[in-house]
Amino acid sequence: MSEDAPGSGRQLPPFHCPYCGDEDLTPHGDSPDAWRCGACLRAFTVRLIATGVTQ
Ligand SMILES: [Zn+2]
């Protein structure tokens, strides 16, 4: 019973660092949703919690 959305295999980077607002984001480590900000050197994850389908 799988409900994988099409095209969900590739994670796009967030547009801006949520901490300093910089756009210099690069993948961090092995996690596909982990990113590192080149400006403030913070690493963080972006997690999908909804797909836009309202209930
Ligand atoms: Zn930053």
mmCIF file of the protein (N, C-alpha, C, O) and its ligand, coordinates in Angstrom:
data_MODEL
# 
_entry.id   MODEL 
# 
loop_
_entity.id 
_entity.type 
_entity.pdbx_number_of_molecules 
1 polymer     1 
2 non-polymer 1 
# 
_entity_poly.entity_id                      1 
_entity_poly.type                           'polypeptide(L)' 
_entity_poly.nstd_linkage                   no 
_entity_poly.nstd_monomer                   no 
_entity_poly.pdbx_seq_one_letter_code       MSEDAPGSGRQLPPFHCPYCGDEDLTPHGDSPDAWRCGACLRAFTVRLIATGVTQ 
_entity_poly.pdbx_seq_one_letter_code_can   MSEDAPGSGRQLPPFHCPYCGDEDLTPHGDSPDAWRCGACLRAFTVRLIATGVTQ 
_entity_poly.pdbx_strand_id                 A 
# 
loop_
_entity_poly_seq.entity_id 
_entity_poly_seq.num 
_entity_poly_seq.mon_id 
_entity_poly_seq.hetero 
1 1  MET n 
1 2  SER n 
1 3  GLU n 
1 4  ASP n 
1 5  ALA n 
1 6  PRO n 
1 7  GLY n 
1 8  SER n 
1 9  GLY n 
1 10 ARG n 
1 11 GLN n 
1 12 LEU n 
1 13 PRO n 
1 14 PRO n 
1 15 PHE n 
1 16 HIS n 
1 17 CYS n 
1 18 PRO n 
1 19 TYR n 
1 20 CYS n 
1 21 GLY n 
1 22 ASP n 
1 23 GLU n 
1 24 ASP n 
1 25 LEU n 
1 26 THR n 
1 27 PRO n 
1 28 HIS n 
1 29 GLY n 
1 30 ASP n 
1 31 SER n 
1 32 PRO n 
1 33 ASP n 
1 34 ALA n 
1 35 TRP n 
1 36 ARG n 
1 37 CYS n 
1 38 GLY n 
1 39 ALA n 
1 40 CYS n 
1 41 LEU n 
1 42 ARG n 
1 43 ALA n 
1 44 PHE n 
1 45 THR n 
1 46 VAL n 
1 47 ARG n 
1 48 LEU n 
1 49 ILE n 
1 50 ALA n 
1 51 THR n 
1 52 GLY n 
1 53 VAL n 
1 54 THR n 
1 55 GLN n 
# 
loop_
_struct_asym.id 
_struct_asym.entity_id 
A 1 
B 2 
# 
loop_
_chem_comp.id 
_chem_comp.type 
_chem_comp.mon_nstd_flag 
ALA 'L-peptide linking' y 
ARG 'L-peptide linking' y 
ASP 'L-peptide linking' y 
CYS 'L-peptide linking' y 
GLN 'L-peptide linking' y 
GLU 'L-peptide linking' y 
GLY 'peptide linking'   y 
HIS 'L-peptide linking' y 
ILE 'L-peptide linking' y 
LEU 'L-peptide linking' y 
MET 'L-peptide linking' y 
PHE 'L-peptide linking' y 
PRO 'L-peptide linking' y 
SER 'L-peptide linking' y 
THR 'L-peptide linking' y 
TRP 'L-peptide linking' y 
TYR 'L-peptide linking' y 
VAL 'L-peptide linking' y 
ZN  non-polymer         . 
# 
_pdbx_entity_nonpoly.entity_id   2 
_pdbx_entity_nonpoly.name        ? 
_pdbx_entity_nonpoly.comp_id     ZN 
# 
_pdbx_nonpoly_scheme.asym_id         B 
_pdbx_nonpoly_scheme.entity_id       2 
_pdbx_nonpoly_scheme.mon_id          ZN 
_pdbx_nonpoly_scheme.ndb_seq_num     1 
_pdbx_nonpoly_scheme.pdb_seq_num     101 
_pdbx_nonpoly_scheme.auth_seq_num    101 
_pdbx_nonpoly_scheme.pdb_mon_id      ZN 
_pdbx_nonpoly_scheme.auth_mon_id     ZN 
_pdbx_nonpoly_scheme.pdb_strand_id   A 
_pdbx_nonpoly_scheme.pdb_ins_code    . 
# 
loop_
_atom_site.group_PDB 
_atom_site.id 
_atom_site.type_symbol 
_atom_site.label_atom_id 
_atom_site.label_alt_id 
_atom_site.label_comp_id 
_atom_site.label_asym_id 
_atom_site.label_entity_id 
_atom_site.label_seq_id 
_atom_site.pdbx_PDB_ins_code 
_atom_site.Cartn_x 
_atom_site.Cartn_y 
_atom_site.Cartn_z 
_atom_site.occupancy 
_atom_site.B_iso_or_equiv 
_atom_site.pdbx_formal_charge 
_atom_site.auth_seq_id 
_atom_site.auth_comp_id 
_atom_site.auth_asym_id 
_atom_site.auth_atom_id 
_atom_site.pdbx_PDB_model_num 
ATOM   1   N  N  . MET A 1 1  ? 0.839   -1.192 0.000  1.00 0.00 ? 1   MET A N  1 
ATOM   2   C  CA . MET A 1 1  ? 0.000   0.000  0.000  1.00 0.00 ? 1   MET A CA 1 
ATOM   3   C  C  . MET A 1 1  ? 0.868   1.233  0.000  1.00 0.00 ? 1   MET A C  1 
ATOM   4   O  O  . MET A 1 1  ? 1.170   1.798  1.052  1.00 0.00 ? 1   MET A O  1 
ATOM   5   N  N  . SER A 1 2  ? 1.259   1.641  -1.164 1.00 0.00 ? 2   SER A N  1 
ATOM   6   C  CA . SER A 1 2  ? 2.150   2.792  -1.284 1.00 0.00 ? 2   SER A CA 1 
ATOM   7   C  C  . SER A 1 2  ? 1.447   3.941  -1.995 1.00 0.00 ? 2   SER A C  1 
ATOM   8   O  O  . SER A 1 2  ? 0.685   3.721  -2.937 1.00 0.00 ? 2   SER A O  1 
ATOM   9   N  N  . GLU A 1 3  ? 1.702   5.156  -1.547 1.00 0.00 ? 3   GLU A N  1 
ATOM   10  C  CA . GLU A 1 3  ? 1.116   6.332  -2.188 1.00 0.00 ? 3   GLU A CA 1 
ATOM   11  C  C  . GLU A 1 3  ? 2.197   7.321  -2.582 1.00 0.00 ? 3   GLU A C  1 
ATOM   12  O  O  . GLU A 1 3  ? 2.057   8.525  -2.364 1.00 0.00 ? 3   GLU A O  1 
ATOM   13  N  N  . ASP A 1 4  ? 3.267   6.816  -3.159 1.00 0.00 ? 4   ASP A N  1 
ATOM   14  C  CA . ASP A 1 4  ? 4.346   7.703  -3.580 1.00 0.00 ? 4   ASP A CA 1 
ATOM   15  C  C  . ASP A 1 4  ? 3.864   8.626  -4.697 1.00 0.00 ? 4   ASP A C  1 
ATOM   16  O  O  . ASP A 1 4  ? 3.298   8.174  -5.693 1.00 0.00 ? 4   ASP A O  1 
ATOM   17  N  N  . ALA A 1 5  ? 4.091   9.895  -4.518 1.00 0.00 ? 5   ALA A N  1 
ATOM   18  C  CA . ALA A 1 5  ? 3.714   10.861 -5.540 1.00 0.00 ? 5   ALA A CA 1 
ATOM   19  C  C  . ALA A 1 5  ? 4.721   10.820 -6.679 1.00 0.00 ? 5   ALA A C  1 
ATOM   20  O  O  . ALA A 1 5  ? 5.916   10.644 -6.442 1.00 0.00 ? 5   ALA A O  1 
ATOM   21  N  N  . PRO A 1 6  ? 4.253   10.979 -7.911 1.00 0.00 ? 6   PRO A N  1 
ATOM   22  C  CA . PRO A 1 6  ? 5.189   10.988 -9.038 1.00 0.00 ? 6   PRO A CA 1 
ATOM   23  C  C  . PRO A 1 6  ? 6.155   12.161 -8.943 1.00 0.00 ? 6   PRO A C  1 
ATOM   24  O  O  . PRO A 1 6  ? 5.770   13.277 -8.594 1.00 0.00 ? 6   PRO A O  1 
ATOM   25  N  N  . GLY A 1 7  ? 7.405   11.890 -9.258 1.00 0.00 ? 7   GLY A N  1 
ATOM   26  C  CA . GLY A 1 7  ? 8.403   12.956 -9.228 1.00 0.00 ? 7   GLY A CA 1 
ATOM   27  C  C  . GLY A 1 7  ? 8.908   13.282 -7.844 1.00 0.00 ? 7   GLY A C  1 
ATOM   28  O  O  . GLY A 1 7  ? 9.604   14.281 -7.659 1.00 0.00 ? 7   GLY A O  1 
ATOM   29  N  N  . SER A 1 8  ? 8.572   12.455 -6.864 1.00 0.00 ? 8   SER A N  1 
ATOM   30  C  CA . SER A 1 8  ? 8.985   12.781 -5.498 1.00 0.00 ? 8   SER A CA 1 
ATOM   31  C  C  . SER A 1 8  ? 10.378  12.254 -5.183 1.00 0.00 ? 8   SER A C  1 
ATOM   32  O  O  . SER A 1 8  ? 10.864  12.402 -4.061 1.00 0.00 ? 8   SER A O  1 
ATOM   33  N  N  . GLY A 1 9  ? 11.019  11.641 -6.171 1.00 0.00 ? 9   GLY A N  1 
ATOM   34  C  CA . GLY A 1 9  ? 12.330  11.055 -5.913 1.00 0.00 ? 9   GLY A CA 1 
ATOM   35  C  C  . GLY A 1 9  ? 13.443  12.075 -5.819 1.00 0.00 ? 9   GLY A C  1 
ATOM   36  O  O  . GLY A 1 9  ? 14.520  11.778 -5.302 1.00 0.00 ? 9   GLY A O  1 
ATOM   37  N  N  . ARG A 1 10 ? 13.194  13.271 -6.313 1.00 0.00 ? 10  ARG A N  1 
ATOM   38  C  CA . ARG A 1 10 ? 14.256  14.274 -6.296 1.00 0.00 ? 10  ARG A CA 1 
ATOM   39  C  C  . ARG A 1 10 ? 13.800  15.488 -5.503 1.00 0.00 ? 10  ARG A C  1 
ATOM   40  O  O  . ARG A 1 10 ? 12.737  16.057 -5.755 1.00 0.00 ? 10  ARG A O  1 
ATOM   41  N  N  . GLN A 1 11 ? 14.626  15.870 -4.540 1.00 0.00 ? 11  GLN A N  1 
ATOM   42  C  CA . GLN A 1 11 ? 14.281  17.001 -3.683 1.00 0.00 ? 11  GLN A CA 1 
ATOM   43  C  C  . GLN A 1 11 ? 14.943  18.269 -4.198 1.00 0.00 ? 11  GLN A C  1 
ATOM   44  O  O  . GLN A 1 11 ? 16.159  18.304 -4.385 1.00 0.00 ? 11  GLN A O  1 
ATOM   45  N  N  . LEU A 1 12 ? 14.164  19.295 -4.424 1.00 0.00 ? 12  LEU A N  1 
ATOM   46  C  CA . LEU A 1 12 ? 14.734  20.572 -4.832 1.00 0.00 ? 12  LEU A CA 1 
ATOM   47  C  C  . LEU A 1 12 ? 15.170  21.349 -3.605 1.00 0.00 ? 12  LEU A C  1 
ATOM   48  O  O  . LEU A 1 12 ? 14.560  21.235 -2.542 1.00 0.00 ? 12  LEU A O  1 
ATOM   49  N  N  . PRO A 1 13 ? 16.215  22.133 -3.746 1.00 0.00 ? 13  PRO A N  1 
ATOM   50  C  CA . PRO A 1 13 ? 16.676  22.904 -2.591 1.00 0.00 ? 13  PRO A CA 1 
ATOM   51  C  C  . PRO A 1 13 ? 15.697  24.014 -2.247 1.00 0.00 ? 13  PRO A C  1 
ATOM   52  O  O  . PRO A 1 13 ? 14.989  24.512 -3.123 1.00 0.00 ? 13  PRO A O  1 
ATOM   53  N  N  . PRO A 1 14 ? 15.651  24.398 -0.996 1.00 0.00 ? 14  PRO A N  1 
ATOM   54  C  CA . PRO A 1 14 ? 14.844  25.553 -0.614 1.00 0.00 ? 14  PRO A CA 1 
ATOM   55  C  C  . PRO A 1 14 ? 15.425  26.811 -1.254 1.00 0.00 ? 14  PRO A C  1 
ATOM   56  O  O  . PRO A 1 14 ? 16.605  26.834 -1.607 1.00 0.00 ? 14  PRO A O  1 
ATOM   57  N  N  . PHE A 1 15 ? 14.636  27.826 -1.405 1.00 0.00 ? 15  PHE A N  1 
ATOM   58  C  CA . PHE A 1 15 ? 15.090  29.027 -2.082 1.00 0.00 ? 15  PHE A CA 1 
ATOM   59  C  C  . PHE A 1 15 ? 16.038  29.843 -1.208 1.00 0.00 ? 15  PHE A C  1 
ATOM   60  O  O  . PHE A 1 15 ? 16.997  30.434 -1.705 1.00 0.00 ? 15  PHE A O  1 
ATOM   61  N  N  . HIS A 1 16 ? 15.768  29.870 0.079  1.00 0.00 ? 16  HIS A N  1 
ATOM   62  C  CA . HIS A 1 16 ? 16.568  30.697 0.977  1.00 0.00 ? 16  HIS A CA 1 
ATOM   63  C  C  . HIS A 1 16 ? 16.837  29.941 2.265  1.00 0.00 ? 16  HIS A C  1 
ATOM   64  O  O  . HIS A 1 16 ? 16.053  29.092 2.689  1.00 0.00 ? 16  HIS A O  1 
ATOM   65  N  N  . CYS A 1 17 ? 17.957  30.270 2.871  1.00 0.00 ? 17  CYS A N  1 
ATOM   66  C  CA . CYS A 1 17 ? 18.241  29.738 4.197  1.00 0.00 ? 17  CYS A CA 1 
ATOM   67  C  C  . CYS A 1 17 ? 17.190  30.258 5.173  1.00 0.00 ? 17  CYS A C  1 
ATOM   68  O  O  . CYS A 1 17 ? 16.949  31.464 5.230  1.00 0.00 ? 17  CYS A O  1 
ATOM   69  N  N  . PRO A 1 18 ? 16.557  29.364 5.946  1.00 0.00 ? 18  PRO A N  1 
ATOM   70  C  CA . PRO A 1 18 ? 15.526  29.812 6.887  1.00 0.00 ? 18  PRO A CA 1 
ATOM   71  C  C  . PRO A 1 18 ? 16.091  30.592 8.060  1.00 0.00 ? 18  PRO A C  1 
ATOM   72  O  O  . PRO A 1 18 ? 15.333  31.175 8.835  1.00 0.00 ? 18  PRO A O  1 
ATOM   73  N  N  . TYR A 1 19 ? 17.401  30.613 8.201  1.00 0.00 ? 19  TYR A N  1 
ATOM   74  C  CA . TYR A 1 19 ? 18.012  31.279 9.356  1.00 0.00 ? 19  TYR A CA 1 
ATOM   75  C  C  . TYR A 1 19 ? 18.586  32.640 9.007  1.00 0.00 ? 19  TYR A C  1 
ATOM   76  O  O  . TYR A 1 19 ? 18.425  33.590 9.773  1.00 0.00 ? 19  TYR A O  1 
ATOM   77  N  N  . CYS A 1 20 ? 19.258  32.753 7.858  1.00 0.00 ? 20  CYS A N  1 
ATOM   78  C  CA . CYS A 1 20 ? 19.871  34.031 7.513  1.00 0.00 ? 20  CYS A CA 1 
ATOM   79  C  C  . CYS A 1 20 ? 19.355  34.574 6.186  1.00 0.00 ? 20  CYS A C  1 
ATOM   80  O  O  . CYS A 1 20 ? 19.626  35.725 5.846  1.00 0.00 ? 20  CYS A O  1 
ATOM   81  N  N  . GLY A 1 21 ? 18.612  33.761 5.428  1.00 0.00 ? 21  GLY A N  1 
ATOM   82  C  CA . GLY A 1 21 ? 18.021  34.248 4.197  1.00 0.00 ? 21  GLY A CA 1 
ATOM   83  C  C  . GLY A 1 21 ? 18.929  34.158 2.982  1.00 0.00 ? 21  GLY A C  1 
ATOM   84  O  O  . GLY A 1 21 ? 18.539  34.577 1.892  1.00 0.00 ? 21  GLY A O  1 
ATOM   85  N  N  . ASP A 1 22 ? 20.129  33.621 3.147  1.00 0.00 ? 22  ASP A N  1 
ATOM   86  C  CA . ASP A 1 22 ? 21.044  33.527 2.024  1.00 0.00 ? 22  ASP A CA 1 
ATOM   87  C  C  . ASP A 1 22 ? 20.608  32.424 1.054  1.00 0.00 ? 22  ASP A C  1 
ATOM   88  O  O  . ASP A 1 22 ? 19.877  31.507 1.426  1.00 0.00 ? 22  ASP A O  1 
ATOM   89  N  N  . GLU A 1 23 ? 21.066  32.530 -0.180 1.00 0.00 ? 23  GLU A N  1 
ATOM   90  C  CA . GLU A 1 23 ? 20.670  31.543 -1.192 1.00 0.00 ? 23  GLU A CA 1 
ATOM   91  C  C  . GLU A 1 23 ? 21.771  30.541 -1.493 1.00 0.00 ? 23  GLU A C  1 
ATOM   92  O  O  . GLU A 1 23 ? 21.615  29.706 -2.384 1.00 0.00 ? 23  GLU A O  1 
ATOM   93  N  N  . ASP A 1 24 ? 22.853  30.606 -0.786 1.00 0.00 ? 24  ASP A N  1 
ATOM   94  C  CA . ASP A 1 24 ? 23.986  29.710 -1.049 1.00 0.00 ? 24  ASP A CA 1 
ATOM   95  C  C  . ASP A 1 24 ? 23.790  28.386 -0.317 1.00 0.00 ? 24  ASP A C  1 
ATOM   96  O  O  . ASP A 1 24 ? 24.426  28.124 0.704  1.00 0.00 ? 24  ASP A O  1 
ATOM   97  N  N  . LEU A 1 25 ? 22.896  27.554 -0.859 1.00 0.00 ? 25  LEU A N  1 
ATOM   98  C  CA . LEU A 1 25 ? 22.566  26.291 -0.210 1.00 0.00 ? 25  LEU A CA 1 
ATOM   99  C  C  . LEU A 1 25 ? 23.132  25.128 -1.004 1.00 0.00 ? 25  LEU A C  1 
ATOM   100 O  O  . LEU A 1 25 ? 23.013  25.085 -2.228 1.00 0.00 ? 25  LEU A O  1 
ATOM   101 N  N  . THR A 1 26 ? 23.740  24.197 -0.314 1.00 0.00 ? 26  THR A N  1 
ATOM   102 C  CA . THR A 1 26 ? 24.290  23.008 -0.954 1.00 0.00 ? 26  THR A CA 1 
ATOM   103 C  C  . THR A 1 26 ? 23.837  21.775 -0.178 1.00 0.00 ? 26  THR A C  1 
ATOM   104 O  O  . THR A 1 26 ? 23.574  21.863 1.022  1.00 0.00 ? 26  THR A O  1 
ATOM   105 N  N  . PRO A 1 27 ? 23.741  20.620 -0.852 1.00 0.00 ? 27  PRO A N  1 
ATOM   106 C  CA . PRO A 1 27 ? 23.349  19.388 -0.158 1.00 0.00 ? 27  PRO A CA 1 
ATOM   107 C  C  . PRO A 1 27 ? 24.315  19.075 0.985  1.00 0.00 ? 27  PRO A C  1 
ATOM   108 O  O  . PRO A 1 27 ? 25.516  19.324 0.890  1.00 0.00 ? 27  PRO A O  1 
ATOM   109 N  N  . HIS A 1 28 ? 23.764  18.526 2.059  1.00 0.00 ? 28  HIS A N  1 
ATOM   110 C  CA . HIS A 1 28 ? 24.571  18.235 3.232  1.00 0.00 ? 28  HIS A CA 1 
ATOM   111 C  C  . HIS A 1 28 ? 24.449  16.758 3.594  1.00 0.00 ? 28  HIS A C  1 
ATOM   112 O  O  . HIS A 1 28 ? 23.350  16.250 3.816  1.00 0.00 ? 28  HIS A O  1 
ATOM   113 N  N  . GLY A 1 29 ? 25.576  16.088 3.647  1.00 0.00 ? 29  GLY A N  1 
ATOM   114 C  CA . GLY A 1 29 ? 25.571  14.693 4.072  1.00 0.00 ? 29  GLY A CA 1 
ATOM   115 C  C  . GLY A 1 29 ? 24.834  13.792 3.109  1.00 0.00 ? 29  GLY A C  1 
ATOM   116 O  O  . GLY A 1 29 ? 24.701  14.103 1.925  1.00 0.00 ? 29  GLY A O  1 
ATOM   117 N  N  . ASP A 1 30 ? 24.360  12.681 3.618  1.00 0.00 ? 30  ASP A N  1 
ATOM   118 C  CA . ASP A 1 30 ? 23.712  11.669 2.788  1.00 0.00 ? 30  ASP A CA 1 
ATOM   119 C  C  . ASP A 1 30 ? 22.205  11.825 2.738  1.00 0.00 ? 30  ASP A C  1 
ATOM   120 O  O  . ASP A 1 30 ? 21.536  11.181 1.930  1.00 0.00 ? 30  ASP A O  1 
ATOM   121 N  N  . SER A 1 31 ? 21.673  12.668 3.588  1.00 0.00 ? 31  SER A N  1 
ATOM   122 C  CA . SER A 1 31 ? 20.227  12.819 3.615  1.00 0.00 ? 31  SER A CA 1 
ATOM   123 C  C  . SER A 1 31 ? 19.757  13.664 2.438  1.00 0.00 ? 31  SER A C  1 
ATOM   124 O  O  . SER A 1 31 ? 20.300  14.746 2.212  1.00 0.00 ? 31  SER A O  1 
ATOM   125 N  N  . PRO A 1 32 ? 18.750  13.198 1.672  1.00 0.00 ? 32  PRO A N  1 
ATOM   126 C  CA . PRO A 1 32 ? 18.297  13.935 0.493  1.00 0.00 ? 32  PRO A CA 1 
ATOM   127 C  C  . PRO A 1 32 ? 17.582  15.228 0.835  1.00 0.00 ? 32  PRO A C  1 
ATOM   128 O  O  . PRO A 1 32 ? 17.388  16.069 -0.043 1.00 0.00 ? 32  PRO A O  1 
ATOM   129 N  N  . ASP A 1 33 ? 17.183  15.408 2.090  1.00 0.00 ? 33  ASP A N  1 
ATOM   130 C  CA . ASP A 1 33 ? 16.485  16.641 2.457  1.00 0.00 ? 33  ASP A CA 1 
ATOM   131 C  C  . ASP A 1 33 ? 17.309  17.505 3.409  1.00 0.00 ? 33  ASP A C  1 
ATOM   132 O  O  . ASP A 1 33 ? 16.781  18.403 4.065  1.00 0.00 ? 33  ASP A O  1 
ATOM   133 N  N  . ALA A 1 34 ? 18.609  17.221 3.475  1.00 0.00 ? 34  ALA A N  1 
ATOM   134 C  CA . ALA A 1 34 ? 19.479  18.025 4.327  1.00 0.00 ? 34  ALA A CA 1 
ATOM   135 C  C  . ALA A 1 34 ? 20.280  19.006 3.484  1.00 0.00 ? 34  ALA A C  1 
ATOM   136 O  O  . ALA A 1 34 ? 20.810  18.646 2.433  1.00 0.00 ? 34  ALA A O  1 
ATOM   137 N  N  . TRP A 1 35 ? 20.363  20.241 3.948  1.00 0.00 ? 35  TRP A N  1 
ATOM   138 C  CA . TRP A 1 35 ? 21.034  21.302 3.205  1.00 0.00 ? 35  TRP A CA 1 
ATOM   139 C  C  . TRP A 1 35 ? 21.937  22.095 4.133  1.00 0.00 ? 35  TRP A C  1 
ATOM   140 O  O  . TRP A 1 35 ? 21.715  22.163 5.342  1.00 0.00 ? 35  TRP A O  1 
ATOM   141 N  N  . ARG A 1 36 ? 22.956  22.688 3.541  1.00 0.00 ? 36  ARG A N  1 
ATOM   142 C  CA . ARG A 1 36 ? 23.887  23.486 4.323  1.00 0.00 ? 36  ARG A CA 1 
ATOM   143 C  C  . ARG A 1 36 ? 23.950  24.874 3.706  1.00 0.00 ? 36  ARG A C  1 
ATOM   144 O  O  . ARG A 1 36 ? 24.053  25.028 2.489  1.00 0.00 ? 36  ARG A O  1 
ATOM   145 N  N  . CYS A 1 37 ? 23.886  25.868 4.559  1.00 0.00 ? 37  CYS A N  1 
ATOM   146 C  CA . CYS A 1 37 ? 23.970  27.248 4.112  1.00 0.00 ? 37  CYS A CA 1 
ATOM   147 C  C  . CYS A 1 37 ? 25.428  27.683 4.092  1.00 0.00 ? 37  CYS A C  1 
ATOM   148 O  O  . CYS A 1 37 ? 26.133  27.571 5.095  1.00 0.00 ? 37  CYS A O  1 
ATOM   149 N  N  . GLY A 1 38 ? 25.873  28.180 2.945  1.00 0.00 ? 38  GLY A N  1 
ATOM   150 C  CA . GLY A 1 38 ? 27.260  28.599 2.819  1.00 0.00 ? 38  GLY A CA 1 
ATOM   151 C  C  . GLY A 1 38 ? 27.538  29.927 3.490  1.00 0.00 ? 38  GLY A C  1 
ATOM   152 O  O  . GLY A 1 38 ? 28.698  30.286 3.689  1.00 0.00 ? 38  GLY A O  1 
ATOM   153 N  N  . ALA A 1 39 ? 26.498  30.663 3.844  1.00 0.00 ? 39  ALA A N  1 
ATOM   154 C  CA . ALA A 1 39 ? 26.685  31.978 4.453  1.00 0.00 ? 39  ALA A CA 1 
ATOM   155 C  C  . ALA A 1 39 ? 26.813  31.885 5.978  1.00 0.00 ? 39  ALA A C  1 
ATOM   156 O  O  . ALA A 1 39 ? 27.734  32.456 6.562  1.00 0.00 ? 39  ALA A O  1 
ATOM   157 N  N  . CYS A 1 40 ? 25.894  31.168 6.613  1.00 0.00 ? 40  CYS A N  1 
ATOM   158 C  CA . CYS A 1 40 ? 25.923  31.093 8.074  1.00 0.00 ? 40  CYS A CA 1 
ATOM   159 C  C  . CYS A 1 40 ? 26.396  29.717 8.551  1.00 0.00 ? 40  CYS A C  1 
ATOM   160 O  O  . CYS A 1 40 ? 26.518  29.475 9.752  1.00 0.00 ? 40  CYS A O  1 
ATOM   161 N  N  . LEU A 1 41 ? 26.666  28.805 7.584  1.00 0.00 ? 41  LEU A N  1 
ATOM   162 C  CA . LEU A 1 41 ? 27.220  27.482 7.869  1.00 0.00 ? 41  LEU A CA 1 
ATOM   163 C  C  . LEU A 1 41 ? 26.287  26.602 8.691  1.00 0.00 ? 41  LEU A C  1 
ATOM   164 O  O  . LEU A 1 41 ? 26.728  25.608 9.268  1.00 0.00 ? 41  LEU A O  1 
ATOM   165 N  N  . ARG A 1 42 ? 25.032  26.947 8.752  1.00 0.00 ? 42  ARG A N  1 
ATOM   166 C  CA . ARG A 1 42 ? 24.064  26.075 9.425  1.00 0.00 ? 42  ARG A CA 1 
ATOM   167 C  C  . ARG A 1 42 ? 23.655  24.942 8.470  1.00 0.00 ? 42  ARG A C  1 
ATOM   168 O  O  . ARG A 1 42 ? 23.585  25.120 7.254  1.00 0.00 ? 42  ARG A O  1 
ATOM   169 N  N  . ALA A 1 43 ? 23.395  23.796 9.054  1.00 0.00 ? 43  ALA A N  1 
ATOM   170 C  CA . ALA A 1 43 ? 22.844  22.689 8.278  1.00 0.00 ? 43  ALA A CA 1 
ATOM   171 C  C  . ALA A 1 43 ? 21.449  22.404 8.820  1.00 0.00 ? 43  ALA A C  1 
ATOM   172 O  O  . ALA A 1 43 ? 21.213  22.450 10.027 1.00 0.00 ? 43  ALA A O  1 
ATOM   173 N  N  . PHE A 1 44 ? 20.533  22.110 7.905  1.00 0.00 ? 44  PHE A N  1 
ATOM   174 C  CA . PHE A 1 44 ? 19.157  21.906 8.336  1.00 0.00 ? 44  PHE A CA 1 
ATOM   175 C  C  . PHE A 1 44 ? 18.470  20.959 7.371  1.00 0.00 ? 44  PHE A C  1 
ATOM   176 O  O  . PHE A 1 44 ? 19.001  20.664 6.300  1.00 0.00 ? 44  PHE A O  1 
ATOM   177 N  N  . THR A 1 45 ? 17.302  20.487 7.743  1.00 0.00 ? 45  THR A N  1 
ATOM   178 C  CA . THR A 1 45 ? 16.538  19.607 6.871  1.00 0.00 ? 45  THR A CA 1 
ATOM   179 C  C  . THR A 1 45 ? 15.246  20.285 6.476  1.00 0.00 ? 45  THR A C  1 
ATOM   180 O  O  . THR A 1 45 ? 14.682  21.089 7.219  1.00 0.00 ? 45  THR A O  1 
ATOM   181 N  N  . VAL A 1 46 ? 14.795  19.937 5.286  1.00 0.00 ? 46  VAL A N  1 
ATOM   182 C  CA . VAL A 1 46 ? 13.508  20.418 4.809  1.00 0.00 ? 46  VAL A CA 1 
ATOM   183 C  C  . VAL A 1 46 ? 12.608  19.203 4.688  1.00 0.00 ? 46  VAL A C  1 
ATOM   184 O  O  . VAL A 1 46 ? 12.912  18.263 3.954  1.00 0.00 ? 46  VAL A O  1 
ATOM   185 N  N  . ARG A 1 47 ? 11.524  19.228 5.397  1.00 0.00 ? 47  ARG A N  1 
ATOM   186 C  CA . ARG A 1 47 ? 10.664  18.059 5.442  1.00 0.00 ? 47  ARG A CA 1 
ATOM   187 C  C  . ARG A 1 47 ? 9.278   18.385 4.886  1.00 0.00 ? 47  ARG A C  1 
ATOM   188 O  O  . ARG A 1 47 ? 8.642   19.366 5.271  1.00 0.00 ? 47  ARG A O  1 
ATOM   189 N  N  . LEU A 1 48 ? 8.836   17.529 3.974  1.00 0.00 ? 48  LEU A N  1 
ATOM   190 C  CA . LEU A 1 48 ? 7.500   17.688 3.417  1.00 0.00 ? 48  LEU A CA 1 
ATOM   191 C  C  . LEU A 1 48 ? 6.474   17.140 4.408  1.00 0.00 ? 48  LEU A C  1 
ATOM   192 O  O  . LEU A 1 48 ? 6.549   15.983 4.822  1.00 0.00 ? 48  LEU A O  1 
ATOM   193 N  N  . ILE A 1 49 ? 5.525   17.980 4.776  1.00 0.00 ? 49  ILE A N  1 
ATOM   194 C  CA . ILE A 1 49 ? 4.521   17.528 5.742  1.00 0.00 ? 49  ILE A CA 1 
ATOM   195 C  C  . ILE A 1 49 ? 3.131   17.480 5.134  1.00 0.00 ? 49  ILE A C  1 
ATOM   196 O  O  . ILE A 1 49 ? 2.194   17.012 5.780  1.00 0.00 ? 49  ILE A O  1 
ATOM   197 N  N  . ALA A 1 50 ? 2.978   17.952 3.911  1.00 0.00 ? 50  ALA A N  1 
ATOM   198 C  CA . ALA A 1 50 ? 1.692   17.895 3.247  1.00 0.00 ? 50  ALA A CA 1 
ATOM   199 C  C  . ALA A 1 50 ? 1.901   18.010 1.748  1.00 0.00 ? 50  ALA A C  1 
ATOM   200 O  O  . ALA A 1 50 ? 2.945   18.482 1.297  1.00 0.00 ? 50  ALA A O  1 
ATOM   201 N  N  . THR A 1 51 ? 0.911   17.579 0.971  1.00 0.00 ? 51  THR A N  1 
ATOM   202 C  CA . THR A 1 51 ? 1.058   17.612 -0.474 1.00 0.00 ? 51  THR A CA 1 
ATOM   203 C  C  . THR A 1 51 ? 0.059   18.565 -1.129 1.00 0.00 ? 51  THR A C  1 
ATOM   204 O  O  . THR A 1 51 ? -0.092  18.557 -2.351 1.00 0.00 ? 51  THR A O  1 
ATOM   205 N  N  . GLY A 1 52 ? -0.606  19.363 -0.350 1.00 0.00 ? 52  GLY A N  1 
ATOM   206 C  CA . GLY A 1 52 ? -1.535  20.326 -0.911 1.00 0.00 ? 52  GLY A CA 1 
ATOM   207 C  C  . GLY A 1 52 ? -2.959  19.818 -1.008 1.00 0.00 ? 52  GLY A C  1 
ATOM   208 O  O  . GLY A 1 52 ? -3.862  20.558 -1.397 1.00 0.00 ? 52  GLY A O  1 
ATOM   209 N  N  . VAL A 1 53 ? -3.162  18.565 -0.659 1.00 0.00 ? 53  VAL A N  1 
ATOM   210 C  CA . VAL A 1 53 ? -4.507  18.008 -0.673 1.00 0.00 ? 53  VAL A CA 1 
ATOM   211 C  C  . VAL A 1 53 ? -5.182  18.329 0.658  1.00 0.00 ? 53  VAL A C  1 
ATOM   212 O  O  . VAL A 1 53 ? -4.735  17.887 1.716  1.00 0.00 ? 53  VAL A O  1 
ATOM   213 N  N  . THR A 1 54 ? -6.247  19.093 0.589  1.00 0.00 ? 54  THR A N  1 
ATOM   214 C  CA . THR A 1 54 ? -6.940  19.460 1.823  1.00 0.00 ? 54  THR A CA 1 
ATOM   215 C  C  . THR A 1 54 ? -7.943  18.396 2.203  1.00 0.00 ? 54  THR A C  1 
ATOM   216 O  O  . THR A 1 54 ? -8.438  17.653 1.356  1.00 0.00 ? 54  THR A O  1 
ATOM   217 N  N  . GLN A 1 55 ? -8.229  18.334 3.460  1.00 0.00 ? 55  GLN A N  1 
ATOM   218 C  CA . GLN A 1 55 ? -9.174  17.334 3.943  1.00 0.00 ? 55  GLN A CA 1 
ATOM   219 C  C  . GLN A 1 55 ? -10.381 18.004 4.572  1.00 0.00 ? 55  GLN A C  1 
ATOM   220 O  O  . GLN A 1 55 ? -11.292 17.321 5.040  1.00 0.00 ? 55  GLN A O  1 
HETATM 221 ZN ZN . ZN  B 2 .  ? 22.139  30.772 6.433  1.00 0.00 2 101 ZN  A ZN 1 
# 
